[in-house]
């Protein structure tokens, strides 16, 4: 039997396989989406659904789980508004100065 890593969404509190969630990390009082799972620091996990993001923001779960004061969530909200498809992820990854996942 193969072990499948499980994580808990900070929005809806449901446990899912890690592949079904996106990792968030704190970066200088903002929240960044860590699509590749390589950014350093404490992480929190969230479904790729806007309703889970809204719940997490309303309950201040990002600040609590990342253990830092989060003052700017505009980049995170923009990521969810544009959609978490591969094209949007690739563009966000390029802006962050990283290679897209799977790139050589």
PDB file as gemmi writes it, atoms N, CA and C in Angstrom:
CRYST1    1.000    1.000    1.000  90.00  90.00  90.00 P 1                      
ATOM      1  N   UNK A   1       0.842  -1.187   0.000  1.00  0.00           N  
ATOM      2  CA  UNK A   1       0.000   0.000   0.000  1.00  0.00           C  
ATOM      3  C   UNK A   1       0.885   1.248   0.000  1.00  0.00           C  
ATOM      4  N   UNK A   2       0.605   2.180  -0.891  1.00  0.00           N  
ATOM      5  CA  UNK A   2       1.386   3.392  -1.031  1.00  0.00           C  
ATOM      6  C   UNK A   2       0.834   4.488  -0.138  1.00  0.00           C  
ATOM      7  N   UNK A   3       1.745   5.199   0.517  1.00  0.00           N  
ATOM      8  CA  UNK A   3       1.339   6.314   1.377  1.00  0.00           C  
ATOM      9  C   UNK A   3       1.086   7.554   0.518  1.00  0.00           C  
ATOM     10  N   UNK A   4      -0.055   8.178   0.702  1.00  0.00           N  
ATOM     11  CA  UNK A   4      -0.393   9.414  -0.009  1.00  0.00           C  
ATOM     12  C   UNK A   4      -0.446  10.528   1.029  1.00  0.00           C  
ATOM     13  N   UNK A   5       0.461  11.528   0.915  1.00  0.00           N  
ATOM     14  CA  UNK A   5       0.477  12.619   1.899  1.00  0.00           C  
ATOM     15  C   UNK A   5      -0.858  13.352   1.937  1.00  0.00           C  
ATOM     16  N   UNK A   6      -1.369  13.598   3.133  1.00  0.00           N  
ATOM     17  CA  UNK A   6      -2.634  14.302   3.330  1.00  0.00           C  
ATOM     18  C   UNK A   6      -2.352  15.671   3.945  1.00  0.00           C  
ATOM     19  N   UNK A   7      -3.125  16.667   3.574  1.00  0.00           N  
ATOM     20  CA  UNK A   7      -3.026  18.008   4.142  1.00  0.00           C  
ATOM     21  C   UNK A   7      -4.446  18.495   4.438  1.00  0.00           C  
ATOM     22  N   UNK A   8      -4.555  19.487   5.308  1.00  0.00           N  
ATOM     23  CA  UNK A   8      -5.848  20.052   5.677  1.00  0.00           C  
ATOM     24  C   UNK A   8      -5.982  21.449   5.094  1.00  0.00           C  
ATOM     25  N   UNK A   9      -7.070  21.701   4.408  1.00  0.00           N  
ATOM     26  CA  UNK A   9      -7.360  23.024   3.850  1.00  0.00           C  
ATOM     27  C   UNK A   9      -7.654  23.985   5.006  1.00  0.00           C  
ATOM     28  N   UNK A  10      -7.013  25.149   5.013  1.00  0.00           N  
ATOM     29  CA  UNK A  10      -7.249  26.110   6.099  1.00  0.00           C  
ATOM     30  C   UNK A  10      -8.566  26.851   5.934  1.00  0.00           C  
ATOM     31  N   UNK A  11      -9.214  26.693   4.780  1.00  0.00           N  
ATOM     32  CA  UNK A  11     -10.506  27.331   4.554  1.00  0.00           C  
ATOM     33  C   UNK A  11     -11.666  26.485   5.040  1.00  0.00           C  
ATOM     34  N   UNK A  12     -11.761  25.264   4.527  1.00  0.00           N  
ATOM     35  CA  UNK A  12     -12.909  24.404   4.847  1.00  0.00           C  
ATOM     36  C   UNK A  12     -12.567  23.317   5.866  1.00  0.00           C  
ATOM     37  N   UNK A  13     -11.288  23.152   6.194  1.00  0.00           N  
ATOM     38  CA  UNK A  13     -10.800  22.182   7.183  1.00  0.00           C  
ATOM     39  C   UNK A  13     -10.972  20.729   6.741  1.00  0.00           C  
ATOM     40  N   UNK A  14     -11.115  20.472   5.444  1.00  0.00           N  
ATOM     41  CA  UNK A  14     -11.208  19.104   4.945  1.00  0.00           C  
ATOM     42  C   UNK A  14      -9.818  18.575   4.609  1.00  0.00           C  
ATOM     43  N   UNK A  15      -9.593  17.299   4.916  1.00  0.00           N  
ATOM     44  CA  UNK A  15      -8.322  16.650   4.590  1.00  0.00           C  
ATOM     45  C   UNK A  15      -8.404  16.087   3.175  1.00  0.00           C  
ATOM     46  N   UNK A  16      -7.364  16.349   2.412  1.00  0.00           N  
ATOM     47  CA  UNK A  16      -7.284  15.898   1.021  1.00  0.00           C  
ATOM     48  C   UNK A  16      -5.843  15.478   0.724  1.00  0.00           C  
ATOM     49  N   UNK A  17      -5.640  14.735  -0.368  1.00  0.00           N  
ATOM     50  CA  UNK A  17      -4.262  14.481  -0.802  1.00  0.00           C  
ATOM     51  C   UNK A  17      -3.576  15.809  -1.126  1.00  0.00           C  
ATOM     52  N   UNK A  18      -2.287  15.865  -0.870  1.00  0.00           N  
ATOM     53  CA  UNK A  18      -1.524  17.099  -1.076  1.00  0.00           C  
ATOM     54  C   UNK A  18      -1.673  17.634  -2.500  1.00  0.00           C  
ATOM     55  N   UNK A  19      -1.834  16.749  -3.466  1.00  0.00           N  
ATOM     56  CA  UNK A  19      -1.950  17.157  -4.868  1.00  0.00           C  
ATOM     57  C   UNK A  19      -3.239  17.929  -5.155  1.00  0.00           C  
ATOM     58  N   UNK A  20      -4.236  17.833  -4.290  1.00  0.00           N  
ATOM     59  CA  UNK A  20      -5.515  18.521  -4.498  1.00  0.00           C  
ATOM     60  C   UNK A  20      -5.516  19.933  -3.917  1.00  0.00           C  
ATOM     61  N   UNK A  21      -4.440  20.294  -3.219  1.00  0.00           N  
ATOM     62  CA  UNK A  21      -4.376  21.600  -2.560  1.00  0.00           C  
ATOM     63  C   UNK A  21      -3.201  22.394  -3.095  1.00  0.00           C  
ATOM     64  N   UNK A  22      -3.203  23.682  -2.815  1.00  0.00           N  
ATOM     65  CA  UNK A  22      -2.094  24.546  -3.188  1.00  0.00           C  
ATOM     66  C   UNK A  22      -1.455  25.057  -1.895  1.00  0.00           C  
ATOM     67  N   UNK A  23      -0.134  25.180  -1.899  1.00  0.00           N  
ATOM     68  CA  UNK A  23       0.595  25.627  -0.712  1.00  0.00           C  
ATOM     69  C   UNK A  23       0.735  27.136  -0.721  1.00  0.00           C  
ATOM     70  N   UNK A  24       0.536  27.740   0.432  1.00  0.00           N  
ATOM     71  CA  UNK A  24       0.708  29.177   0.614  1.00  0.00           C  
ATOM     72  C   UNK A  24       1.888  29.405   1.556  1.00  0.00           C  
ATOM     73  N   UNK A  25       2.658  30.447   1.315  1.00  0.00           N  
ATOM     74  CA  UNK A  25       3.750  30.815   2.202  1.00  0.00           C  
ATOM     75  C   UNK A  25       3.712  32.315   2.446  1.00  0.00           C  
ATOM     76  N   UNK A  26       4.207  32.735   3.598  1.00  0.00           N  
ATOM     77  CA  UNK A  26       4.279  34.156   3.928  1.00  0.00           C  
ATOM     78  C   UNK A  26       5.579  34.725   3.387  1.00  0.00           C  
ATOM     79  N   UNK A  27       5.487  35.896   2.771  1.00  0.00           N  
ATOM     80  CA  UNK A  27       6.657  36.609   2.275  1.00  0.00           C  
ATOM     81  C   UNK A  27       6.486  38.086   2.568  1.00  0.00           C  
ATOM     82  N   UNK A  28       7.129  38.573   3.613  1.00  0.00           N  
ATOM     83  CA  UNK A  28       7.106  39.985   3.988  1.00  0.00           C  
ATOM     84  C   UNK A  28       5.688  40.537   4.084  1.00  0.00           C  
ATOM     85  N   UNK A  29       4.884  39.969   4.941  1.00  0.00           N  
ATOM     86  CA  UNK A  29       3.517  40.389   5.248  1.00  0.00           C  
ATOM     87  C   UNK A  29       2.543  40.223   4.081  1.00  0.00           C  
ATOM     88  N   UNK A  30       2.922  39.440   3.077  1.00  0.00           N  
ATOM     89  CA  UNK A  30       2.004  39.073   2.006  1.00  0.00           C  
ATOM     90  C   UNK A  30       1.957  37.552   1.937  1.00  0.00           C  
ATOM     91  N   UNK A  31       1.003  37.042   1.198  1.00  0.00           N  
ATOM     92  CA  UNK A  31       0.885  35.598   1.016  1.00  0.00           C  
ATOM     93  C   UNK A  31       1.187  35.286  -0.438  1.00  0.00           C  
ATOM     94  N   UNK A  32       2.069  34.319  -0.653  1.00  0.00           N  
ATOM     95  CA  UNK A  32       2.416  33.890  -2.007  1.00  0.00           C  
ATOM     96  C   UNK A  32       1.927  32.471  -2.230  1.00  0.00           C  
ATOM     97  N   UNK A  33       1.513  32.181  -3.447  1.00  0.00           N  
ATOM     98  CA  UNK A  33       1.128  30.826  -3.822  1.00  0.00           C  
ATOM     99  C   UNK A  33       2.400  30.092  -4.223  1.00  0.00           C  
ATOM    100  N   UNK A  34       2.663  28.997  -3.578  1.00  0.00           N  
ATOM    101  CA  UNK A  34       3.847  28.185  -3.853  1.00  0.00           C  
ATOM    102  C   UNK A  34       3.413  26.972  -4.679  1.00  0.00           C  
ATOM    103  N   UNK A  35       3.174  27.196  -5.958  1.00  0.00           N  
ATOM    104  CA  UNK A  35       2.644  26.143  -6.834  1.00  0.00           C  
ATOM    105  C   UNK A  35       3.611  24.973  -6.980  1.00  0.00           C  
ATOM    106  N   UNK A  36       4.907  25.240  -6.938  1.00  0.00           N  
ATOM    107  CA  UNK A  36       5.907  24.182  -7.080  1.00  0.00           C  
ATOM    108  C   UNK A  36       6.251  23.511  -5.758  1.00  0.00           C  
ATOM    109  N   UNK A  37       5.873  24.134  -4.652  1.00  0.00           N  
ATOM    110  CA  UNK A  37       6.176  23.575  -3.341  1.00  0.00           C  
ATOM    111  C   UNK A  37       7.635  23.669  -2.970  1.00  0.00           C  
ATOM    112  N   UNK A  38       8.330  24.715  -3.443  1.00  0.00           N  
ATOM    113  CA  UNK A  38       9.763  24.830  -3.197  1.00  0.00           C  
ATOM    114  C   UNK A  38      10.160  26.071  -2.397  1.00  0.00           C  
ATOM    115  N   UNK A  39       9.236  26.975  -2.154  1.00  0.00           N  
ATOM    116  CA  UNK A  39       9.587  28.192  -1.427  1.00  0.00           C  
ATOM    117  C   UNK A  39       9.886  27.871   0.034  1.00  0.00           C  
ATOM    118  N   UNK A  40      10.866  28.551   0.614  1.00  0.00           N  
ATOM    119  CA  UNK A  40      11.194  28.287   2.009  1.00  0.00           C  
ATOM    120  C   UNK A  40      10.157  28.905   2.946  1.00  0.00           C  
ATOM    121  N   UNK A  41      10.103  28.385   4.136  1.00  0.00           N  
ATOM    122  CA  UNK A  41       9.234  28.959   5.156  1.00  0.00           C  
ATOM    123  C   UNK A  41       8.043  28.083   5.472  1.00  0.00           C  
ATOM    124  N   UNK A  42       7.334  28.539   6.463  1.00  0.00           N  
ATOM    125  CA  UNK A  42       6.157  27.819   6.937  1.00  0.00           C  
ATOM    126  C   UNK A  42       5.057  27.882   5.880  1.00  0.00           C  
ATOM    127  N   UNK A  43       4.387  26.794   5.669  1.00  0.00           N  
ATOM    128  CA  UNK A  43       3.344  26.741   4.654  1.00  0.00           C  
ATOM    129  C   UNK A  43       1.976  26.438   5.234  1.00  0.00           C  
ATOM    130  N   UNK A  44       0.973  26.791   4.491  1.00  0.00           N  
ATOM    131  CA  UNK A  44      -0.419  26.462   4.802  1.00  0.00           C  
ATOM    132  C   UNK A  44      -1.030  25.966   3.498  1.00  0.00           C  
ATOM    133  N   UNK A  45      -2.040  25.134   3.599  1.00  0.00           N  
ATOM    134  CA  UNK A  45      -2.623  24.493   2.422  1.00  0.00           C  
ATOM    135  C   UNK A  45      -4.057  24.934   2.218  1.00  0.00           C  
ATOM    136  N   UNK A  46      -4.437  25.086   0.951  1.00  0.00           N  
ATOM    137  CA  UNK A  46      -5.751  25.606   0.611  1.00  0.00           C  
ATOM    138  C   UNK A  46      -6.230  24.952  -0.683  1.00  0.00           C  
ATOM    139  N   UNK A  47      -7.536  24.645  -0.746  1.00  0.00           N  
ATOM    140  CA  UNK A  47      -8.105  24.158  -2.006  1.00  0.00           C  
ATOM    141  C   UNK A  47      -7.986  25.258  -3.057  1.00  0.00           C  
ATOM    142  N   UNK A  48      -8.025  24.880  -4.293  1.00  0.00           N  
ATOM    143  CA  UNK A  48      -7.964  25.842  -5.403  1.00  0.00           C  
ATOM    144  C   UNK A  48      -9.344  26.403  -5.711  1.00  0.00           C  
ATOM    145  N   UNK A  49     -10.134  26.638  -4.687  1.00  0.00           N  
ATOM    146  CA  UNK A  49     -11.498  27.160  -4.848  1.00  0.00           C  
ATOM    147  C   UNK A  49     -11.613  28.513  -4.137  1.00  0.00           C  
ATOM    148  N   UNK A  50     -12.324  29.420  -4.775  1.00  0.00           N  
ATOM    149  CA  UNK A  50     -12.479  30.767  -4.219  1.00  0.00           C  
ATOM    150  C   UNK A  50     -13.223  30.735  -2.884  1.00  0.00           C  
ATOM    151  N   UNK A  51     -14.202  29.834  -2.708  1.00  0.00           N  
ATOM    152  CA  UNK A  51     -14.947  29.803  -1.447  1.00  0.00           C  
ATOM    153  C   UNK A  51     -14.040  29.420  -0.273  1.00  0.00           C  
ATOM    154  N   UNK A  52     -13.066  28.547  -0.496  1.00  0.00           N  
ATOM    155  CA  UNK A  52     -12.119  28.211   0.574  1.00  0.00           C  
ATOM    156  C   UNK A  52     -11.223  29.405   0.899  1.00  0.00           C  
ATOM    157  N   UNK A  53     -10.811  30.145  -0.124  1.00  0.00           N  
ATOM    158  CA  UNK A  53     -10.021  31.356   0.115  1.00  0.00           C  
ATOM    159  C   UNK A  53     -10.827  32.361   0.917  1.00  0.00           C  
ATOM    160  N   UNK A  54     -12.082  32.584   0.550  1.00  0.00           N  
ATOM    161  CA  UNK A  54     -12.928  33.538   1.273  1.00  0.00           C  
ATOM    162  C   UNK A  54     -13.079  33.147   2.739  1.00  0.00           C  
ATOM    163  N   UNK A  55     -13.275  31.856   3.008  1.00  0.00           N  
ATOM    164  CA  UNK A  55     -13.384  31.393   4.395  1.00  0.00           C  
ATOM    165  C   UNK A  55     -12.083  31.628   5.159  1.00  0.00           C  
ATOM    166  N   UNK A  56     -10.955  31.338   4.513  1.00  0.00           N  
ATOM    167  CA  UNK A  56      -9.656  31.506   5.161  1.00  0.00           C  
ATOM    168  C   UNK A  56      -9.389  32.977   5.483  1.00  0.00           C  
ATOM    169  N   UNK A  57      -9.763  33.865   4.568  1.00  0.00           N  
ATOM    170  CA  UNK A  57      -9.555  35.294   4.801  1.00  0.00           C  
ATOM    171  C   UNK A  57     -10.490  35.825   5.884  1.00  0.00           C  
ATOM    172  N   UNK A  58     -11.746  35.386   5.875  1.00  0.00           N  
ATOM    173  CA  UNK A  58     -12.721  35.856   6.863  1.00  0.00           C  
ATOM    174  C   UNK A  58     -12.350  35.414   8.278  1.00  0.00           C  
ATOM    175  N   UNK A  59     -11.784  34.229   8.397  1.00  0.00           N  
ATOM    176  CA  UNK A  59     -11.434  33.725   9.730  1.00  0.00           C  
ATOM    177  C   UNK A  59      -9.994  34.043  10.123  1.00  0.00           C  
ATOM    178  N   UNK A  60      -9.281  34.769   9.282  1.00  0.00           N  
ATOM    179  CA  UNK A  60      -7.876  35.122   9.501  1.00  0.00           C  
ATOM    180  C   UNK A  60      -6.991  33.885   9.632  1.00  0.00           C  
ATOM    181  N   UNK A  61      -7.372  32.830   8.948  1.00  0.00           N  
ATOM    182  CA  UNK A  61      -6.635  31.571   9.024  1.00  0.00           C  
ATOM    183  C   UNK A  61      -5.235  31.686   8.435  1.00  0.00           C  
ATOM    184  N   UNK A  62      -5.050  32.519   7.417  1.00  0.00           N  
ATOM    185  CA  UNK A  62      -3.712  32.668   6.819  1.00  0.00           C  
ATOM    186  C   UNK A  62      -2.717  33.173   7.862  1.00  0.00           C  
ATOM    187  N   UNK A  63      -3.065  34.234   8.549  1.00  0.00           N  
ATOM    188  CA  UNK A  63      -2.177  34.781   9.575  1.00  0.00           C  
ATOM    189  C   UNK A  63      -1.924  33.775  10.684  1.00  0.00           C  
ATOM    190  N   UNK A  64      -2.962  33.096  11.096  1.00  0.00           N  
ATOM    191  CA  UNK A  64      -2.845  32.142  12.196  1.00  0.00           C  
ATOM    192  C   UNK A  64      -1.959  30.957  11.815  1.00  0.00           C  
ATOM    193  N   UNK A  65      -2.180  30.376  10.659  1.00  0.00           N  
ATOM    194  CA  UNK A  65      -1.438  29.189  10.268  1.00  0.00           C  
ATOM    195  C   UNK A  65      -0.020  29.504   9.805  1.00  0.00           C  
ATOM    196  N   UNK A  66       0.183  30.675   9.223  1.00  0.00           N  
ATOM    197  CA  UNK A  66       1.522  31.065   8.798  1.00  0.00           C  
ATOM    198  C   UNK A  66       2.306  31.740   9.924  1.00  0.00           C  
ATOM    199  N   UNK A  67       1.630  31.985  11.028  1.00  0.00           N  
ATOM    200  CA  UNK A  67       2.230  32.572  12.235  1.00  0.00           C  
ATOM    201  C   UNK A  67       2.927  33.899  11.982  1.00  0.00           C  
ATOM    202  N   UNK A  68       2.259  34.751  11.216  1.00  0.00           N  
ATOM    203  CA  UNK A  68       2.761  36.094  10.963  1.00  0.00           C  
ATOM    204  C   UNK A  68       1.583  36.991  10.583  1.00  0.00           C  
ATOM    205  N   UNK A  69       1.738  38.276  10.763  1.00  0.00           N  
ATOM    206  CA  UNK A  69       0.677  39.218  10.398  1.00  0.00           C  
ATOM    207  C   UNK A  69       0.659  39.386   8.879  1.00  0.00           C  
ATOM    208  N   UNK A  70      -0.464  39.067   8.275  1.00  0.00           N  
ATOM    209  CA  UNK A  70      -0.622  39.207   6.830  1.00  0.00           C  
ATOM    210  C   UNK A  70      -1.433  40.474   6.576  1.00  0.00           C  
ATOM    211  N   UNK A  71      -0.830  41.431   5.875  1.00  0.00           N  
ATOM    212  CA  UNK A  71      -1.513  42.691   5.616  1.00  0.00           C  
ATOM    213  C   UNK A  71      -1.945  42.843   4.163  1.00  0.00           C  
ATOM    214  N   UNK A  72      -1.349  42.058   3.272  1.00  0.00           N  
ATOM    215  CA  UNK A  72      -1.672  42.190   1.851  1.00  0.00           C  
ATOM    216  C   UNK A  72      -1.986  40.819   1.263  1.00  0.00           C  
ATOM    217  N   UNK A  73      -3.211  40.645   0.820  1.00  0.00           N  
ATOM    218  CA  UNK A  73      -3.612  39.387   0.190  1.00  0.00           C  
ATOM    219  C   UNK A  73      -4.005  39.601  -1.269  1.00  0.00           C  
ATOM    220  N   UNK A  74      -3.671  40.754  -1.827  1.00  0.00           N  
ATOM    221  CA  UNK A  74      -4.104  41.073  -3.192  1.00  0.00           C  
ATOM    222  C   UNK A  74      -3.534  40.106  -4.223  1.00  0.00           C  
ATOM    223  N   UNK A  75      -2.266  39.716  -4.099  1.00  0.00           N  
ATOM    224  CA  UNK A  75      -1.670  38.776  -5.041  1.00  0.00           C  
ATOM    225  C   UNK A  75      -2.329  37.412  -4.978  1.00  0.00           C  
ATOM    226  N   UNK A  76      -2.650  36.992  -3.779  1.00  0.00           N  
ATOM    227  CA  UNK A  76      -3.325  35.712  -3.584  1.00  0.00           C  
ATOM    228  C   UNK A  76      -4.724  35.741  -4.192  1.00  0.00           C  
ATOM    229  N   UNK A  77      -5.452  36.817  -3.931  1.00  0.00           N  
ATOM    230  CA  UNK A  77      -6.803  36.943  -4.484  1.00  0.00           C  
ATOM    231  C   UNK A  77      -6.765  37.014  -6.009  1.00  0.00           C  
ATOM    232  N   UNK A  78      -5.766  37.702  -6.551  1.00  0.00           N  
ATOM    233  CA  UNK A  78      -5.630  37.794  -8.008  1.00  0.00           C  
ATOM    234  C   UNK A  78      -5.367  36.415  -8.606  1.00  0.00           C  
ATOM    235  N   UNK A  79      -4.536  35.628  -7.952  1.00  0.00           N  
ATOM    236  CA  UNK A  79      -4.239  34.273  -8.420  1.00  0.00           C  
ATOM    237  C   UNK A  79      -5.506  33.432  -8.484  1.00  0.00           C  
ATOM    238  N   UNK A  80      -6.347  33.549  -7.464  1.00  0.00           N  
ATOM    239  CA  UNK A  80      -7.594  32.786  -7.444  1.00  0.00           C  
ATOM    240  C   UNK A  80      -8.604  33.343  -8.443  1.00  0.00           C  
ATOM    241  N   UNK A  81      -8.639  34.673  -8.623  1.00  0.00           N  
ATOM    242  CA  UNK A  81      -9.576  35.275  -9.579  1.00  0.00           C  
ATOM    243  C   UNK A  81      -9.236  34.891 -11.017  1.00  0.00           C  
ATOM    244  N   UNK A  82      -7.948  34.836 -11.344  1.00  0.00           N  
ATOM    245  CA  UNK A  82      -7.528  34.492 -12.697  1.00  0.00           C  
ATOM    246  C   UNK A  82      -7.663  33.011 -12.963  1.00  0.00           C  
ATOM    247  N   UNK A  83      -7.745  32.235 -11.928  1.00  0.00           N  
ATOM    248  CA  UNK A  83      -7.860  30.789 -12.079  1.00  0.00           C  
ATOM    249  C   UNK A  83      -6.530  30.128 -11.832  1.00  0.00           C  
ATOM    250  N   UNK A  84      -6.584  28.920 -11.354  1.00  0.00           N  
ATOM    251  CA  UNK A  84      -5.350  28.216 -11.018  1.00  0.00           C  
ATOM    252  C   UNK A  84      -4.964  27.224 -12.108  1.00  0.00           C  
ATOM    253  N   UNK A  85      -5.244  27.597 -13.364  1.00  0.00           N  
ATOM    254  CA  UNK A  85      -4.893  26.718 -14.476  1.00  0.00           C  
ATOM    255  C   UNK A  85      -3.398  26.799 -14.760  1.00  0.00           C  
ATOM    256  N   UNK A  86      -2.920  25.907 -15.586  1.00  0.00           N  
ATOM    257  CA  UNK A  86      -1.500  25.855 -15.898  1.00  0.00           C  
ATOM    258  C   UNK A  86      -0.963  27.133 -16.505  1.00  0.00           C  
ATOM    259  N   UNK A  87      -1.725  27.787 -17.395  1.00  0.00           N  
ATOM    260  CA  UNK A  87      -1.243  28.999 -18.051  1.00  0.00           C  
ATOM    261  C   UNK A  87      -1.039  30.114 -17.036  1.00  0.00           C  
ATOM    262  N   UNK A  88      -1.961  30.263 -16.120  1.00  0.00           N  
ATOM    263  CA  UNK A  88      -1.842  31.307 -15.109  1.00  0.00           C  
ATOM    264  C   UNK A  88      -0.693  30.984 -14.166  1.00  0.00           C  
ATOM    265  N   UNK A  89      -0.551  29.720 -13.802  1.00  0.00           N  
ATOM    266  CA  UNK A  89       0.550  29.315 -12.935  1.00  0.00           C  
ATOM    267  C   UNK A  89       1.890  29.587 -13.606  1.00  0.00           C  
ATOM    268  N   UNK A  90       1.976  29.292 -14.882  1.00  0.00           N  
ATOM    269  CA  UNK A  90       3.215  29.508 -15.604  1.00  0.00           C  
ATOM    270  C   UNK A  90       3.574  30.991 -15.637  1.00  0.00           C  
ATOM    271  N   UNK A  91       2.599  31.852 -15.866  1.00  0.00           N  
ATOM    272  CA  UNK A  91       2.839  33.292 -15.910  1.00  0.00           C  
ATOM    273  C   UNK A  91       3.275  33.808 -14.537  1.00  0.00           C  
ATOM    274  N   UNK A  92       2.609  33.369 -13.487  1.00  0.00           N  
ATOM    275  CA  UNK A  92       2.971  33.791 -12.132  1.00  0.00           C  
ATOM    276  C   UNK A  92       4.363  33.294 -11.769  1.00  0.00           C  
ATOM    277  N   UNK A  93       4.709  32.106 -12.214  1.00  0.00           N  
ATOM    278  CA  UNK A  93       6.020  31.544 -11.937  1.00  0.00           C  
ATOM    279  C   UNK A  93       7.100  32.350 -12.644  1.00  0.00           C  
ATOM    280  N   UNK A  94       6.834  32.762 -13.875  1.00  0.00           N  
ATOM    281  CA  UNK A  94       7.803  33.568 -14.619  1.00  0.00           C  
ATOM    282  C   UNK A  94       8.025  34.909 -13.928  1.00  0.00           C  
ATOM    283  N   UNK A  95       6.945  35.526 -13.435  1.00  0.00           N  
ATOM    284  CA  UNK A  95       7.063  36.804 -12.741  1.00  0.00           C  
ATOM    285  C   UNK A  95       7.894  36.660 -11.475  1.00  0.00           C  
ATOM    286  N   UNK A  96       7.797  35.511 -10.822  1.00  0.00           N  
ATOM    287  CA  UNK A  96       8.556  35.277  -9.609  1.00  0.00           C  
ATOM    288  C   UNK A  96      10.017  34.917  -9.887  1.00  0.00           C  
ATOM    289  N   UNK A  97      10.353  34.735 -11.177  1.00  0.00           N  
ATOM    290  CA  UNK A  97      11.727  34.444 -11.539  1.00  0.00           C  
ATOM    291  C   UNK A  97      12.125  32.988 -11.386  1.00  0.00           C  
ATOM    292  N   UNK A  98      11.149  32.083 -11.408  1.00  0.00           N  
ATOM    293  CA  UNK A  98      11.426  30.657 -11.284  1.00  0.00           C  
ATOM    294  C   UNK A  98      11.039  29.962 -12.575  1.00  0.00           C  
ATOM    295  N   UNK A  99      11.614  28.789 -12.775  1.00  0.00           N  
ATOM    296  CA  UNK A  99      11.229  27.981 -13.928  1.00  0.00           C  
ATOM    297  C   UNK A  99       9.909  27.275 -13.609  1.00  0.00           C  
ATOM    298  N   UNK A 100       9.043  27.127 -14.607  1.00  0.00           N  
ATOM    299  CA  UNK A 100       7.800  26.361 -14.384  1.00  0.00           C  
ATOM    300  C   UNK A 100       8.122  24.915 -14.049  1.00  0.00           C  
ATOM    301  N   UNK A 101       7.222  24.289 -13.335  1.00  0.00           N  
ATOM    302  CA  UNK A 101       7.403  22.908 -12.944  1.00  0.00           C  
ATOM    303  C   UNK A 101       7.564  22.037 -14.173  1.00  0.00           C  
ATOM    304  N   UNK A 102       8.539  21.153 -14.178  1.00  0.00           N  
ATOM    305  CA  UNK A 102       8.767  20.276 -15.301  1.00  0.00           C  
ATOM    306  C   UNK A 102       9.707  20.847 -16.340  1.00  0.00           C  
ATOM    307  N   UNK A 103      10.100  22.123 -16.218  1.00  0.00           N  
ATOM    308  CA  UNK A 103      11.010  22.736 -17.176  1.00  0.00           C  
ATOM    309  C   UNK A 103      12.435  22.295 -16.881  1.00  0.00           C  
ATOM    310  N   UNK A 104      13.219  22.132 -17.901  1.00  0.00           N  
ATOM    311  CA  UNK A 104      14.607  21.697 -17.745  1.00  0.00           C  
ATOM    312  C   UNK A 104      15.528  22.874 -17.597  1.00  0.00           C  
TER     313      UNK A 104                                                      
END                                                                             
